[in-house]
Amino acid sequence: MNKIIGIISWLPDNAFRDVRLTKLTNLMKKCREIFVDVPFILIAQNYSLDEEALILKTAPNTTLVHVEEKLGITGARKYLRNVFLNSKYDYLIMLDDDCELFGDSNSGKLYLKQIDENPDRFYEFNKTLLKLFAIHKDLFEKVDYEDVSPEKGECFEDRVFVNKLRKLYSEKQYIFKKYTLNEKSISTKDVYSTWYVAQDLKEMLSNTEKKINNIKNE
């Protein structure tokens, strides 16, 4: 079954630009160790030609989609979804450009084997975070992301999306056994984040719960 790793990335026009690019190249190098031959789709927002060339040198098997405008987190996820749905691949494995992976090729084989042995589902790795989350194309065609903006403090788009899947297709849920594979990212408190400044996290969590409850009650 054809699988591809999808990554969304935005490079800011500030002092953190090089840090964010290094984070991404390190992630892609680590993916090559863990997942070996699995290719990439990269939604590359605000990248220069030299920066794109560096990515393609780091991971030659990358479908790099150049996007000049800033799509926002949800917009970038929707863009990746559309690219994937129009691709030849059956499964999308999601990562963000700030992910840090731990494991080896055996870890990757065990992760991918779980998809092969439990086909046509959505696969959760770390609660509702869309990092090492995987989904079959048929399900992704049926469920899109809500039009919410975490940058504006509205809510967490990943939690809403996964809970929508759980509500509509609970029988398709699969929880990965992690074995020796792990993912660690700082998330909203990352000092190098391209969007986190001073969001009221309690308010975001409250808004997220309201959105999830609305989905559950529909």
C-alpha positions as CSV (number, residue, x, y, z in Angstrom):
1,M,0.0,0.0,0.0
2,N,1.4,3.4,-1.1
3,K,2.3,5.7,1.8
4,I,3.6,9.3,1.8
5,I,4.7,11.6,4.6
6,G,3.1,15.0,4.5
7,I,4.7,18.1,6.1
8,I,3.4,21.6,6.3
9,S,6.0,24.4,6.8
10,W,6.2,28.2,7.0
11,L,9.5,30.1,7.2
12,P,9.2,33.4,9.0
13,D,11.0,36.5,7.9
14,N,12.8,36.9,11.2
15,A,15.8,35.6,13.2
16,F,14.1,32.2,13.6
17,R,14.1,31.5,9.9
18,D,17.3,29.5,9.8
19,V,16.4,27.6,13.0
20,R,13.1,26.5,11.5
21,L,14.8,25.4,8.3
22,T,17.4,23.4,10.3
23,K,14.6,21.8,12.3
24,L,12.9,20.7,9.1
25,T,16.1,19.3,7.4
26,N,16.9,17.4,10.6
27,L,13.4,15.9,10.6
28,M,13.6,14.8,7.0
29,K,17.1,13.2,7.6
30,K,15.7,11.3,10.6
31,C,12.7,10.2,8.5
32,R,15.1,8.7,6.0
33,E,16.6,6.7,8.9
34,I,13.3,5.6,10.2
35,F,11.0,5.2,7.2
36,V,13.8,4.7,4.6
37,D,12.0,4.8,1.2
38,V,8.7,6.6,2.1
39,P,8.5,9.8,0.1
40,F,7.4,13.3,1.2
41,I,4.9,16.0,0.2
42,L,6.1,19.3,1.6
43,I,3.9,22.4,1.6
44,A,6.7,25.0,1.5
45,Q,5.4,28.4,2.4
46,N,7.6,31.5,2.0
47,Y,10.7,29.5,0.9
48,S,13.4,30.9,-1.4
49,L,14.7,28.9,-4.3
50,D,17.9,28.2,-2.5
51,E,16.0,26.9,0.6
52,E,13.9,24.7,-1.7
53,A,17.0,23.4,-3.3
54,L,18.4,22.5,0.1
55,I,15.3,20.5,0.9
56,L,15.4,18.6,-2.4
57,K,19.1,17.8,-1.8
58,T,18.3,16.6,1.8
59,A,15.3,14.4,0.6
60,P,15.3,14.0,-3.2
61,N,12.1,12.0,-3.1
62,T,10.1,15.0,-2.1
63,T,7.1,16.5,-3.9
64,L,7.7,20.1,-3.0
65,V,4.7,22.4,-3.4
66,H,5.8,26.1,-3.5
67,V,3.4,28.4,-1.8
68,E,4.3,32.1,-1.5
69,E,1.4,33.3,0.6
70,K,0.9,32.4,4.3
71,L,-2.0,29.9,4.4
72,G,-2.2,29.7,8.2
73,I,-2.1,26.3,10.0
74,T,-5.6,25.1,9.0
75,G,-5.2,26.5,5.5
76,A,-1.9,24.6,5.1
77,R,-3.5,21.4,6.4
78,K,-6.3,21.8,3.9
79,Y,-3.8,22.5,1.1
80,L,-1.8,19.3,2.0
81,R,-5.1,17.3,2.1
82,N,-6.0,18.4,-1.4
83,V,-2.5,17.6,-2.8
84,F,-2.7,14.2,-1.2
85,L,-6.2,13.4,-2.4
86,N,-5.0,14.2,-6.0
87,S,-1.9,12.0,-5.6
88,K,-1.4,8.3,-6.3
89,Y,-0.8,7.5,-2.7
90,D,-3.2,5.6,-0.4
91,Y,-2.1,6.7,3.1
92,L,-0.9,10.1,4.4
93,I,1.4,10.1,7.4
94,M,1.4,13.6,8.9
95,L,4.2,15.6,10.5
96,D,4.8,19.2,11.3
97,D,8.1,20.9,10.6
98,D,8.9,21.2,14.3
99,C,8.7,17.5,15.0
100,E,11.6,15.6,16.5
101,L,11.5,11.8,16.0
102,F,13.3,9.1,17.9
103,G,13.7,5.6,16.6
104,D,15.4,3.5,13.9
105,S,14.5,1.6,10.8
106,N,13.0,-1.2,12.8
107,S,10.8,1.3,14.6
108,G,9.6,2.5,11.2
109,K,8.9,-1.0,9.9
110,L,6.8,-1.8,13.0
111,Y,4.8,1.5,12.5
112,L,4.2,0.9,8.8
113,K,3.3,-2.8,9.5
114,Q,0.4,-1.7,11.7
115,I,-1.1,0.3,8.8
116,D,-0.7,-2.7,6.5
117,E,-2.3,-5.1,9.0
118,N,-5.2,-2.7,9.8
119,P,-6.1,-1.1,6.5
120,D,-8.4,1.7,5.5
121,R,-8.5,3.5,8.8
122,F,-7.3,6.6,10.6
123,Y,-4.4,6.0,13.0
124,E,-3.6,8.0,16.1
125,F,-0.1,8.1,17.5
126,N,-0.1,10.8,20.2
127,K,-3.6,11.6,21.4
128,T,-5.2,14.0,19.1
129,L,-2.1,15.6,17.7
130,L,-1.5,15.3,14.0
131,K,2.1,14.2,14.3
132,L,2.7,10.6,13.2
133,F,-1.1,10.5,12.6
134,A,-2.0,8.5,9.5
135,I,-5.2,8.3,7.4
136,H,-6.5,6.4,4.4
137,K,-7.4,8.4,1.4
138,D,-11.1,7.2,1.3
139,L,-11.6,8.6,4.9
140,F,-9.8,11.8,4.2
141,E,-12.1,12.4,1.2
142,K,-15.1,12.3,3.6
143,V,-13.8,14.5,6.4
144,D,-12.2,18.0,6.1
145,Y,-10.8,20.3,8.7
146,E,-13.1,22.9,10.3
147,D,-12.5,26.5,9.3
148,V,-10.9,27.6,12.6
149,S,-7.8,29.6,13.3
150,P,-5.5,28.6,16.1
151,E,-3.3,31.6,15.4
152,K,-6.2,33.8,16.4
153,G,-6.8,31.8,19.6
154,E,-10.0,30.3,18.2
155,C,-9.3,26.6,19.0
156,F,-7.0,23.7,18.3
157,E,-7.7,22.5,14.8
158,D,-6.1,19.1,15.3
159,R,-8.2,18.1,18.3
160,V,-11.4,19.2,16.5
161,F,-10.5,17.2,13.3
162,V,-9.6,14.0,15.1
163,N,-12.8,14.1,17.3
164,K,-14.8,14.6,14.2
165,L,-13.3,11.4,12.8
166,R,-14.0,9.6,16.0
167,K,-17.6,10.7,16.0
168,L,-18.3,9.8,12.3
169,Y,-16.1,6.7,11.9
170,S,-15.4,5.3,15.4
171,E,-15.1,1.8,13.9
172,K,-12.2,3.0,11.8
173,Q,-10.1,4.3,14.7
174,Y,-6.7,2.6,15.3
175,I,-4.2,3.5,18.1
176,F,-0.6,2.9,17.2
177,K,1.5,0.8,19.4
178,K,4.6,3.0,19.7
179,Y,7.2,0.3,20.3
180,T,10.6,2.1,20.1
181,L,9.3,5.0,18.0
182,N,8.5,8.3,19.6
183,E,7.8,12.0,18.7
184,K,8.6,15.0,20.8
185,S,7.8,18.6,20.0
186,I,7.4,21.7,22.2
187,S,4.2,22.7,20.5
188,T,2.6,26.0,21.6
189,K,5.4,26.9,24.1
190,D,8.1,26.7,21.5
191,V,10.1,29.9,21.5
192,Y,10.8,29.4,17.8
193,S,7.1,29.0,16.9
194,T,5.9,30.8,13.9
195,W,2.5,31.5,15.4
196,Y,2.5,31.3,19.2
197,V,2.9,34.6,20.9
198,A,0.5,35.1,23.8
199,Q,-2.6,33.0,23.1
200,D,-4.8,32.4,26.1
201,L,-4.5,28.6,26.2
202,K,-7.3,28.2,28.7
203,E,-9.6,30.0,26.3
204,M,-8.4,28.0,23.4
205,L,-9.0,24.8,25.2
206,S,-12.5,26.0,26.3
207,N,-13.3,26.9,22.7
208,T,-12.0,23.6,21.5
209,E,-14.2,21.7,23.9
210,K,-17.2,23.7,22.8
211,K,-16.5,22.9,19.2
212,I,-16.0,19.2,20.0
213,N,-19.2,19.0,22.0
214,N,-21.1,20.6,19.1
215,I,-19.7,17.9,16.8
216,K,-20.7,15.2,19.3
217,N,-24.3,16.6,19.5
218,E,-24.9,17.0,15.8
